[in-house]
Amino acid sequence: MIPGRLWSPAYVALGSNLSDPAQQVRAAFDRLAQLPDTHLIARSRLYRTAPLGPQDQPEFVNACAGLITQLEPEALLAALVAIERAMGKVPPPVRWGARVIDLDLLLYVGERRAGPGLELPHPRMHERNFVLYPLAEIAPSLELPGRGRIAELAGRVDGQGLSAL
């Protein structure tokens, strides 16, 4: 615990489509639970989803995590990248290609950023069923600034290609 530092809610999207994707996502949840100055307070079910990018790759398993943290957004992002590396993530050869694990910082409540390495809230999360459905499970009344409540946004996107495991 960092003395004097307040706890902030943050939300992370998890995804994998290689090397037993469901197990990869579960392992990432376990690693999130071990982050310093951070508590994993919610985890969604796992969802099987169609790939967003190239269709000649395996289906994804996606989920969302709710955290409270004393880490600054940049430090939390660095911790997520470290988890990805430790789990064997390498950049896919094509955009939105297959990967062992992908951790995206979606929201850090009360923060807006628009830098080259960190944009908060995540710029396209309001369009993605594989983010909105699991996030609505753990934080339905969460407000996405400028867009609305997560449950309402989830109700507006098509659930095609998405199924709970």
N, C-alpha and C positions, 0 to 999 in steps of 0.2 A: 504494500500500500504506500502511495506517495502522500506524505503528510501535507494537508492543506489543499490537495488537488481534488476537485469534485469528480464524481462518477458520471460518465456520459453514456447514453444508450447508442449503440451502433449495430448495424445489420450487415451481414455478409452473405453473398450467394456462393454456393458450392456446386461444382460440377465435375464430372469425369465421364469418359467413354472408353477408357483403356484399362487393362489389367484388373479385372473385376471391379467395375465402376462403383457398385454399391458399397463394396468394402473400402474402396478409396475414399468415398464421401464419409463413411463412418469413421475412418481413421483421421480424416481432417477435422471432424467434429471433436474427436478426442484431443487432437493437438490444439484446437482452439480453446478447449477447456483448461489447457495447461499454460496458456499465455500469462506472463507476469502482469500484475496490476489489472487483470481482466477476469471477468466471470462470464461463463457461458450460461445464460439464463433461459434460453428457449432454442429448441431445434424442431424444425418441421419434419413431416414425413419425407420419405424419398419419393421422387417422381421420375418415371421413365419418360424421356422426351425425344422428339425427333431432332436431328441436328439442325442448327440455324444456318450453317454455311454449306459447304460441299456435302451432298447427300450420299456420297460413296464412302461413308464412314459409319461406325457403330452408333446406335442410339446412346444418348446421354442419360446419366442419372444426376438429377439436380435436387437441391434442398436449400434452405435458408437457416441462418443462425442469428439469434439475438444475443447481444453481448452488453454488458456494462463494463466500462473501462476507464482507467485514469490515464491511459496513453493518449497523446495528441494524435490527431488523424494521420499525420505523416509517419509517426512511430508505429501506429497500428497497421498501416499499409505495409511498412517495411517488415513487420512481423508476419503478415500474410504471405508476402513474397518469400520470406525465409522458410515458411512451412511448405510452400509450393516446391522450392528447390530441394528441401530435405526429402520430399516425397517423390522426387525424380522428374519434376516437370521440366521439359525443354520446350522452347518456342516451336509451335507447329509450323511445318513448311508452308502452309497456306493459311490465310486469315480464317478464323473460326474452324480450324482443323482439329483433328483428334488430339486429345491430351489426357494425361494421367490424372491431373487435378487442376482445377481453376478456382481461385478464390477472389471474388470481387467485393470490394468495400462499396456497398450500395448507398448507405446513409450513415452519417454521424450526426445525430440529432443536434440541431442548432448551428450546424456548420455548412457553409457554402464555399466551395473552392472551384477554381477554374484554371488550374495550372497544368503544365504539360504532363506531369506525372500523376496528378490526382485531381479528379473532378467529382465534386460532391454537390448534390446527389448524383449518382451514376446517371449519365445523360440519356440512356435508352431504356432504363429499367421499366418505365411506364408502358412500353410497347411489348414486353416479353412475358409470355404466359409462364415460362419456366422460372421466372423470378417472382411474378405477382401471385401466382397460386400458392407456392409455399410460404411466401412472406405474409399473405393474407391469413394463413393458418396461425401464425405466431404473433402477428401485429395488425389485425384488421383495421383498427381505428387510427393507425399511424398515418400522419399527414405527409404526403410528398409535396414539398413546397411548389406552389404554382400549378399543381396537377389534381390534387384531391386526396381523399382517403384511399388507402391501399385496397380495402375490400371493394370499393366502388370501381377502382381502376381494374381490378381483377375481373369484375363483372362485365367490363367492356371489351376484354380481349377474348379471342376465340381459344377454347381449350383443346382444339384439334392437335393430335400428336402428343398429348400429355395424359399420363395415367399414373395414379398413385401405386406404389409398390406395397 
